Amino acid sequence: MATRKKAKRHSGVKKVASKGNRAVPDNGLRTFTMHSANEESAQMIAKLRDERPLSFAFAAAPVETSKVDPETAATRYLHQALDSKAVPSFTAPKVGDTGSEFKSLGTETIPLTETKTVKFRQTYDKIPVYGSLVTVELDEKNELVSLNSALGQPQGVNPVAKISPAGALASIQKYPGYRKRLDGLVPHPYFYFEKKRSKWHLAFIVEDVPVERTGEKEGRASSPLYMDYVVDAQTGSVIGELPRTPSIAVVDKAVDGKNEKRDIGIESEAGRRLLKDAMWNVQTYDFKFKDPQVQKDKLPGAEIANPPAPWNPAAVSAHANATAVAQFLRDVVKRNSIDNHGGPMNSSINCVVKRESKDGTQWFNAFWNGKQMVYGQRKDGAGLMSLSVDLDVVGHEMFHGVTQFTSRLEYVSQSGSLNESYSDIFGVIIGNWNKPDRNKWNWEIGDGLGPNGKPFRDMSKPSRFRQPENMKQYKNLPENEDGDWGGVHTNSGIHNFAAYKAMTAADGSGLLVLTTEEVAAVFYLALTQHLSRTSQFSDSRRGVLLAAQTLFRSMAAGERQSKLGAITAAFDAVGISD
């Protein structure tokens, strides 16, 4: 869908207090936002409503907006806003004589806010701009609620590739560092912004490449299972290596790995009771100390049945905690499983990456591998303790799956730190959900699992584990394994601290400003509706505030401003500015 010929030319970067094409950040994308609950934006939206009869987008298709489908309505609003003088700071960037086009990514109904979102990706000559996103939000009558965008302008880039897709695959195969399995994978062209040189490229991108360690990388705990590769379509050089996988029915009662009795869903099949809950599509398996990297084709492993043996406590933890995450997704944020389509939530206990284990049984790691949960274990007295015992760890890892199916945040630098932080946020929320007093929440991630019983991180005091707490302390680390992919587990402390401050913000009477349900909703909506692959900390701030404006739009002005003010102050306090 091309922008109309009369669309305003992009005339450089503009800085506006509450909206506008802002200075270009590290991902090369300029941002714009407006929301009907914001006073200045509401004036623009009102002018757009008055202009509808004269707007080409509406006049060319005069059917009343409330009577068309949401995608058609959203498309009209997008083009009208681009063409209108009522929204001077929202423009469609041009590359030479080529205007931006916008391809719909589909419509999603958001039960939390009773709104619908239609997302668009920006393209030039049918080639998408990597990380670009326009989200148009509509109410029940298809009236415009908000518009949020991140758009790129790849000037000076030849849109014709000099190498073939097969040539791109050959470049990836020759690129040092990992063994790669490229069979059946297809390179797709994108305009891609290379952060290191602040340069746009025409690139072929191959997603979800299975990789294995080789040479000097063998034995490293932080190596991913999948990579995205970016190849310059003119030179054939690999300019990006982006990790995709982050590191770290019938009801029965059984004892879990913390010696606590838990309710677990089971299914009876052929005289056996399986650790399988059909209602939640949750099942737990035993990988029997096999290697989930070398033998990943054998995952998820053996079904866990009773009889012949009693329920394994580690398996009970994994199963009960996965079910708790599934219930949170459905009941709190209105999501149907990790993929939002009711897909399986499988877990495998007793996993060991042999290169990282001294005795073939201990492996201190857990991760979402793109399809399921994989759990290792460590010595605990005379036995082994699985990493599945902590609900916050299970919630953290499974929310990496939610990120995979929604914003797909790159696992490097700021976007990777957001990837980790959102998993921490929801790990803590899920882990504390049954505690009504948020002042008594446990803000630690992995409490009792780390060395000497210490946690991995603390959202209430990131500096306790050498994480920065303010953008002034942001650590620019190498975007490789040695630098933890630009410090994704380090700089996540800044965004974690902002979330903690928002969740604990109190009014003059000492009462928490945001309810627990509101906290969960605004961060979930930001992650799934307003963030894209290369989003930065400032994009998260903007997304959380947009989500909050929609969620609180029916409240009295004073109450709404109190809640928005608490969120704004939280991000301000850690130096994450708009």
Legacy VTK file of the C-alpha trace (Angstrom):
# vtk DataFile Version 3.0
C-alpha trace
ASCII
DATASET POLYDATA
POINTS 578 float
0.000 0.000 0.000
1.809 3.092 -1.204
1.532 6.519 0.307
-0.288 9.049 -1.855
1.683 11.331 -4.151
0.701 14.358 -2.127
2.276 12.924 1.058
4.567 15.412 2.721
8.276 15.042 2.021
10.415 14.100 4.968
12.340 17.239 5.880
14.807 16.026 8.464
14.666 15.359 12.180
12.187 17.337 14.236
12.050 17.388 18.016
8.620 17.829 19.558
7.798 17.714 23.262
5.163 14.980 23.110
5.413 13.552 19.620
7.296 13.805 16.379
10.130 12.392 14.294
12.785 12.249 16.978
16.550 12.097 16.687
17.634 8.829 15.110
18.656 6.269 17.771
20.980 3.295 17.403
18.465 1.322 15.361
18.189 4.006 12.645
14.425 4.460 13.071
12.594 7.724 13.753
9.603 7.486 16.042
6.208 9.163 16.283
3.269 8.616 18.597
-0.123 10.116 19.298
-2.904 8.967 21.613
-6.476 10.179 21.981
-6.047 10.393 25.780
-3.183 12.878 25.415
-4.390 16.488 25.232
-2.136 17.607 22.378
-2.676 14.390 20.424
-6.429 14.544 20.991
-6.503 17.904 19.206
-4.742 16.386 16.195
-7.082 13.383 16.150
-10.098 15.723 16.338
-8.771 17.676 13.324
-8.299 14.409 11.434
-11.921 13.510 12.201
-13.099 16.854 10.831
-10.988 16.431 7.685
-12.318 12.977 6.805
-14.812 14.066 4.104
-12.005 15.918 2.265
-9.286 13.322 2.818
-8.392 11.196 -0.199
-8.064 8.152 2.046
-11.713 8.484 3.100
-13.247 10.211 0.057
-11.939 7.494 -2.293
-13.805 4.894 -0.209
-16.800 6.716 1.295
-18.177 3.759 3.298
-18.574 4.786 6.943
-15.566 3.769 9.045
-17.627 1.873 11.621
-18.957 -0.363 8.846
-15.634 -1.469 7.351
-13.184 -4.034 8.692
-10.463 -2.840 11.126
-7.648 -3.225 8.585
-9.406 -0.991 6.081
-10.139 1.584 8.775
-6.558 1.513 10.050
-5.195 1.890 6.527
-7.353 4.974 6.018
-6.157 6.537 9.269
-2.524 5.816 8.451
-2.662 7.453 5.029
-4.783 10.363 6.221
-2.348 11.126 9.040
0.585 11.014 6.611
-1.152 13.392 4.208
-2.681 15.796 6.726
-1.264 19.137 7.874
-2.993 18.452 11.182
-0.160 16.025 12.022
2.912 17.905 10.806
5.458 15.737 12.602
4.295 12.450 11.078
5.730 11.990 7.607
6.498 9.098 5.290
10.240 9.117 4.543
11.260 9.003 0.890
14.360 7.478 -0.647
15.046 9.518 -3.763
11.763 9.452 -5.650
10.579 6.274 -3.967
7.947 6.702 -1.277
7.296 4.503 1.719
4.738 1.745 1.390
3.063 -0.065 4.249
2.220 -3.750 4.315
-0.367 -4.965 6.805
0.795 -7.586 9.291
-2.753 -8.350 10.388
-5.331 -7.408 12.999
-5.293 -8.454 16.646
-8.059 -8.062 19.213
-6.752 -6.967 22.632
-9.113 -8.206 25.368
-7.251 -6.259 28.068
-8.191 -2.892 26.563
-11.183 -3.869 24.404
-9.386 -2.389 21.422
-8.008 -3.757 18.160
-4.544 -3.179 16.728
-3.518 -3.312 13.102
0.226 -3.461 12.502
2.060 -2.380 9.361
5.624 -2.866 8.165
7.317 -0.131 6.124
8.706 -1.091 2.715
10.437 0.521 -0.281
10.040 -1.190 -3.665
8.374 -4.072 -1.768
11.524 -4.535 0.351
10.761 -4.289 4.106
12.681 -2.015 6.467
14.082 -4.195 9.248
12.594 -3.325 12.648
10.035 -0.873 11.256
6.547 -0.913 12.741
3.367 1.136 12.659
0.672 0.159 15.174
-2.774 1.675 14.653
-5.133 1.129 17.582
-8.933 1.281 17.160
-11.899 1.210 19.527
-15.079 -0.843 19.129
-16.429 1.627 16.529
-13.162 1.672 14.549
-12.388 5.167 15.834
-8.682 5.981 16.161
-7.291 5.471 19.683
-3.562 5.702 19.026
-0.879 5.568 16.374
2.697 4.544 17.120
5.470 4.265 14.544
9.166 3.592 14.024
10.228 4.312 10.434
13.518 4.217 8.550
15.000 6.127 5.603
17.705 4.021 3.875
19.183 6.770 1.713
21.902 5.957 -0.797
21.293 2.216 -0.849
21.105 0.383 -4.178
17.877 -1.670 -4.027
19.196 -4.235 -6.514
21.191 -7.113 -5.029
24.523 -8.075 -6.576
24.588 -11.489 -4.951
21.963 -14.230 -5.085
20.170 -15.764 -2.108
22.332 -18.846 -2.662
25.402 -16.600 -2.480
24.165 -15.233 0.854
23.846 -18.776 2.210
27.375 -19.547 1.030
28.714 -16.460 2.847
26.977 -17.535 6.040
28.314 -21.068 5.769
31.887 -19.757 5.399
31.541 -17.257 8.245
33.750 -18.404 11.143
32.680 -19.318 14.653
29.845 -21.849 14.468
28.829 -24.921 12.525
25.570 -24.025 10.778
22.681 -26.030 9.359
21.248 -24.060 6.453
19.224 -26.764 4.674
15.754 -25.536 3.785
16.368 -21.969 5.003
15.496 -19.071 2.687
17.223 -15.633 2.746
14.852 -12.653 2.578
15.843 -9.127 1.469
15.576 -6.199 3.912
16.849 -2.676 4.292
18.997 -3.142 7.389
20.624 -0.517 9.607
24.101 -1.497 10.801
24.549 0.131 14.179
28.347 -0.114 14.340
28.809 2.100 11.281
25.446 3.901 11.411
24.914 2.718 7.855
21.975 1.354 5.893
22.406 -1.733 3.711
20.384 -3.848 1.350
20.794 -7.195 3.079
19.723 -10.791 2.942
18.593 -12.038 6.369
18.318 -15.717 7.277
16.424 -16.346 10.500
16.653 -19.161 13.052
19.800 -20.828 11.762
20.650 -23.865 13.965
24.239 -23.474 15.158
26.705 -25.604 17.106
29.915 -24.608 18.809
33.227 -25.225 17.163
36.874 -24.531 17.966
37.409 -21.848 20.583
33.672 -21.496 21.236
33.357 -25.051 22.601
32.524 -25.210 26.276
31.025 -21.732 26.534
27.814 -21.636 28.471
26.384 -18.556 26.763
26.434 -19.815 23.171
23.000 -19.765 21.519
21.239 -22.603 19.724
19.964 -20.414 16.864
21.299 -17.346 15.084
19.951 -14.811 12.605
22.532 -13.864 9.967
22.634 -10.600 8.005
24.523 -10.545 4.684
25.224 -7.385 2.664
23.441 -7.998 -0.644
26.032 -5.968 -2.579
29.307 -7.352 -1.188
28.336 -10.723 0.259
29.895 -9.821 3.622
28.259 -11.000 6.821
27.453 -7.793 8.731
25.298 -9.228 11.493
25.318 -12.369 13.639
22.373 -12.098 16.023
21.619 -14.704 18.713
17.987 -15.799 18.767
17.838 -18.080 21.815
18.482 -16.496 25.203
20.448 -18.347 27.897
19.080 -18.909 31.223
-7.123 -32.684 33.281
-7.097 -34.808 36.024
-5.637 -33.174 39.090
-3.230 -35.056 41.302
-1.193 -33.912 44.294
2.547 -34.445 44.358
5.639 -33.115 46.097
7.826 -30.752 44.050
11.531 -29.982 44.162
11.052 -27.647 47.150
9.241 -30.361 49.093
5.923 -28.538 48.683
2.661 -30.234 47.686
1.424 -29.060 44.298
-1.657 -29.705 42.187
-0.686 -31.218 38.825
-2.742 -32.042 35.762
-2.403 -35.622 34.495
-3.900 -37.755 31.717
-4.627 -41.492 31.811
-3.551 -43.431 28.735
-3.263 -47.217 28.329
-3.259 -47.838 32.058
-0.617 -45.174 32.773
-0.976 -41.729 34.288
1.084 -39.235 32.273
2.439 -35.869 33.416
0.253 -34.224 30.813
-2.434 -31.560 31.237
-4.646 -31.476 28.149
-6.627 -28.454 29.336
-3.516 -26.247 29.336
-1.609 -28.217 26.665
1.249 -28.674 29.144
3.422 -31.796 29.263
6.671 -32.648 31.038
9.330 -35.101 29.841
12.535 -36.713 31.121
15.577 -36.233 28.887
17.583 -38.628 31.077
20.787 -36.571 31.154
21.145 -36.409 27.374
22.583 -33.312 25.691
19.848 -30.879 24.476
22.267 -29.351 21.968
24.006 -32.384 20.481
20.859 -34.529 20.698
18.221 -31.839 20.218
16.479 -33.991 17.609
15.609 -36.367 20.471
13.812 -33.691 22.504
11.497 -33.587 24.387
12.498 -37.085 25.613
10.597 -39.807 27.435
7.070 -39.306 28.724
6.903 -39.282 32.517
4.409 -41.839 33.781
3.156 -43.130 37.120
3.357 -46.071 37.595
5.961 -47.500 37.572
7.787 -44.788 39.562
6.489 -42.066 41.897
6.374 -38.572 40.436
9.856 -37.059 40.110
9.930 -33.849 42.262
11.841 -31.930 39.546
9.204 -32.961 37.005
6.415 -31.924 39.386
8.029 -28.461 39.689
8.410 -28.077 35.931
4.854 -29.256 35.285
3.117 -27.238 38.003
5.104 -24.086 37.215
4.424 -24.343 33.466
0.724 -24.668 34.260
0.927 -21.575 36.488
2.450 -19.624 33.578
-0.281 -20.876 31.221
-2.955 -19.775 33.713
-1.347 -16.341 34.084
-1.230 -15.896 30.316
-4.886 -16.814 29.893
-6.432 -15.230 32.973
-4.338 -12.088 33.435
-3.071 -10.937 30.032
-5.686 -12.850 27.984
-3.132 -14.782 25.917
-3.801 -18.326 24.698
-0.504 -20.065 25.549
2.938 -18.820 24.555
2.140 -18.592 20.833
-1.395 -17.193 21.470
-2.835 -20.113 19.477
-3.026 -22.691 22.244
0.265 -24.299 21.246
2.055 -26.841 23.477
4.044 -25.770 26.518
6.457 -28.681 26.866
9.317 -29.023 29.333
12.226 -31.467 29.618
14.040 -32.095 32.910
17.417 -33.803 33.424
19.156 -32.052 30.532
22.963 -31.802 30.444
25.163 -30.027 27.922
28.123 -32.378 28.255
30.787 -29.790 27.422
29.582 -27.687 30.347
29.278 -30.506 32.881
32.030 -31.944 35.058
30.229 -35.137 35.995
27.633 -35.689 33.270
24.704 -34.864 35.572
25.186 -31.250 36.681
24.387 -28.488 34.215
23.522 -25.121 35.716
21.306 -23.657 33.000
17.758 -23.445 31.703
16.368 -21.890 28.550
13.539 -21.665 26.051
14.988 -23.256 22.886
12.439 -21.748 20.523
10.010 -24.641 20.925
10.072 -25.806 24.535
11.674 -25.459 27.972
14.989 -27.186 28.746
16.064 -27.565 32.401
19.420 -28.406 33.907
20.231 -29.072 37.543
22.948 -28.674 40.175
24.132 -30.537 43.244
22.026 -29.960 46.344
23.319 -31.945 49.277
23.359 -35.571 48.285
20.992 -35.091 45.355
20.282 -32.788 42.417
18.068 -29.680 42.335
16.431 -28.762 39.036
16.227 -25.156 37.861
12.532 -25.845 37.317
11.840 -25.459 41.056
11.529 -21.644 40.940
8.354 -20.261 39.384
10.016 -16.919 38.610
12.744 -18.693 36.580
10.126 -20.712 34.682
8.096 -17.547 34.033
11.237 -15.716 32.905
12.237 -18.373 30.393
8.742 -18.952 29.028
8.295 -15.223 28.480
11.272 -15.410 26.138
8.875 -17.528 24.103
6.212 -14.785 24.224
8.842 -12.305 23.018
9.806 -14.715 20.228
6.216 -14.822 18.971
5.596 -11.057 19.264
8.224 -8.296 19.229
11.117 -10.721 18.535
13.573 -8.357 20.218
17.129 -8.858 18.963
19.310 -10.469 21.611
22.056 -7.832 21.514
22.710 -4.522 23.331
19.628 -2.462 24.284
17.084 -4.616 22.460
18.639 -7.715 24.061
18.593 -6.030 27.466
14.875 -5.345 26.935
14.429 -9.005 25.983
15.991 -10.038 29.297
14.271 -7.337 31.327
10.755 -8.157 30.127
11.387 -11.801 31.064
12.596 -10.688 34.504
9.547 -8.441 34.926
7.097 -11.216 34.154
9.095 -13.838 36.029
8.760 -11.706 39.163
5.096 -10.861 38.524
4.156 -14.513 37.970
6.299 -15.684 40.885
4.552 -13.268 43.273
1.070 -13.310 41.781
-0.563 -14.948 44.784
0.845 -12.339 47.178
-1.703 -9.494 47.293
0.620 -7.080 49.144
3.175 -5.946 46.576
5.238 -4.354 49.336
6.055 -7.893 50.450
7.017 -9.241 47.031
10.284 -11.070 46.470
12.069 -9.043 43.767
14.895 -11.544 43.363
15.196 -13.745 40.282
16.259 -17.320 40.993
16.187 -16.964 44.763
18.271 -19.778 46.245
19.442 -21.174 42.908
22.738 -19.318 42.460
26.122 -20.053 44.045
25.898 -20.250 47.838
22.139 -19.966 47.574
22.200 -16.448 46.151
19.761 -15.284 43.444
20.790 -14.285 39.929
19.474 -10.713 39.977
17.488 -8.317 42.168
15.038 -5.922 40.493
14.806 -3.771 43.620
18.578 -3.235 43.766
20.323 -4.184 40.499
23.678 -2.862 41.753
23.724 -5.737 44.249
24.744 -7.933 41.309
26.883 -5.340 39.518
24.102 -4.175 37.216
23.770 -0.458 36.426
20.708 1.355 37.748
20.814 4.452 35.535
21.586 5.233 31.891
24.585 7.228 33.108
26.086 3.870 34.135
25.199 2.042 30.888
28.006 -0.346 29.943
29.006 -0.468 26.282
30.253 -4.041 25.993
31.258 -6.028 22.878
28.369 -7.563 20.963
29.758 -11.087 21.244
29.776 -13.906 23.793
32.640 -12.387 25.776
30.627 -9.182 26.122
27.380 -11.053 26.864
26.058 -9.823 23.512
26.493 -6.185 24.444
25.673 -6.732 28.122
22.122 -8.076 27.833
22.247 -9.527 31.362
24.037 -6.423 32.648
22.225 -3.385 31.250
18.839 -5.050 31.747
19.189 -3.807 35.337
18.387 -0.256 34.210
15.036 -1.199 32.667
14.343 -3.595 35.552
14.848 -0.758 38.025
12.416 1.467 36.090
9.821 -1.318 36.169
10.396 -1.830 39.897
9.914 1.892 40.558
6.681 1.909 38.534
5.384 -1.164 40.351
6.154 0.282 43.798
5.170 3.923 43.155
2.996 5.202 46.029
0.777 8.244 46.454
0.877 10.734 49.343
-1.020 8.294 51.550
1.454 5.503 50.915
-0.951 3.544 48.703
0.399 1.936 45.531
-0.628 3.952 42.480
-0.915 1.020 40.060
-2.743 -2.230 40.742
-0.946 -5.495 40.082
-3.270 -6.200 37.148
-2.489 -2.771 35.670
1.254 -3.352 36.041
1.010 -6.681 34.212
-1.200 -5.211 31.486
0.875 -2.153 30.571
4.158 -4.056 30.307
2.527 -6.925 28.409
0.847 -4.569 25.936
4.079 -2.644 25.402
6.051 -5.835 24.701
3.513 -7.416 22.365
2.001 -4.382 20.592
4.533 -1.546 20.508
8.033 -3.042 20.398
9.854 -4.450 17.382
13.163 -6.209 16.731
15.524 -3.293 17.291
13.561 -1.353 19.928
15.584 0.657 22.449
14.912 1.573 26.089
13.230 4.810 24.983
10.873 2.797 22.746
9.860 0.726 25.756
9.098 3.866 27.757
6.949 5.140 24.915
5.223 1.779 24.493
4.413 1.413 28.199
2.948 4.929 28.319
0.900 4.335 25.171
-0.447 1.094 26.611
-1.284 2.887 29.860
-3.116 5.697 28.074
-5.319 3.151 26.326
-5.872 1.053 29.434
-6.745 4.070 31.611
-8.620 6.101 28.988
-12.001 5.733 30.736
-10.754 6.879 34.159
-11.292 10.292 35.669
-8.595 12.721 34.553
-6.968 13.002 37.980
-6.678 9.246 38.503
-5.389 8.727 34.965
-2.731 11.406 35.338
-1.619 9.950 38.665
-0.979 6.574 37.069
0.708 7.999 33.966
2.800 10.251 36.187
4.017 7.279 38.238
5.181 5.484 35.081
6.814 8.619 33.690
8.621 9.285 36.966
9.894 5.693 37.099
11.546 5.938 33.686
12.828 9.447 34.434
14.423 8.197 37.661
16.696 5.781 35.789
17.510 8.164 32.951
15.400 6.492 30.240
14.111 9.546 28.402
11.800 9.903 25.430
LINES 2 580
248 0 1 2 3 4 5 6 7 8 9 10 11 12 13 14 15 16 17 18 19 20 21 22 23 24 25 26 27 28 29 30 31 32 33 34 35 36 37 38 39 40 41 42 43 44 45 46 47 48 49 50 51 52 53 54 55 56 57 58 59 60 61 62 63 64 65 66 67 68 69 70 71 72 73 74 75 76 77 78 79 80 81 82 83 84 85 86 87 88 89 90 91 92 93 94 95 96 97 98 99 100 101 102 103 104 105 106 107 108 109 110 111 112 113 114 115 116 117 118 119 120 121 122 123 124 125 126 127 128 129 130 131 132 133 134 135 136 137 138 139 140 141 142 143 144 145 146 147 148 149 150 151 152 153 154 155 156 157 158 159 160 161 162 163 164 165 166 167 168 169 170 171 172 173 174 175 176 177 178 179 180 181 182 183 184 185 186 187 188 189 190 191 192 193 194 195 196 197 198 199 200 201 202 203 204 205 206 207 208 209 210 211 212 213 214 215 216 217 218 219 220 221 222 223 224 225 226 227 228 229 230 231 232 233 234 235 236 237 238 239 240 241 242 243 244 245 246 247
330 248 249 250 251 252 253 254 255 256 257 258 259 260 261 262 263 264 265 266 267 268 269 270 271 272 273 274 275 276 277 278 279 280 281 282 283 284 285 286 287 288 289 290 291 292 293 294 295 296 297 298 299 300 301 302 303 304 305 306 307 308 309 310 311 312 313 314 315 316 317 318 319 320 321 322 323 324 325 326 327 328 329 330 331 332 333 334 335 336 337 338 339 340 341 342 343 344 345 346 347 348 349 350 351 352 353 354 355 356 357 358 359 360 361 362 363 364 365 366 367 368 369 370 371 372 373 374 375 376 377 378 379 380 381 382 383 384 385 386 387 388 389 390 391 392 393 394 395 396 397 398 399 400 401 402 403 404 405 406 407 408 409 410 411 412 413 414 415 416 417 418 419 420 421 422 423 424 425 426 427 428 429 430 431 432 433 434 435 436 437 438 439 440 441 442 443 444 445 446 447 448 449 450 451 452 453 454 455 456 457 458 459 460 461 462 463 464 465 466 467 468 469 470 471 472 473 474 475 476 477 478 479 480 481 482 483 484 485 486 487 488 489 490 491 492 493 494 495 496 497 498 499 500 501 502 503 504 505 506 507 508 509 510 511 512 513 514 515 516 517 518 519 520 521 522 523 524 525 526 527 528 529 530 531 532 533 534 535 536 537 538 539 540 541 542 543 544 545 546 547 548 549 550 551 552 553 554 555 556 557 558 559 560 561 562 563 564 565 566 567 568 569 570 571 572 573 574 575 576 577
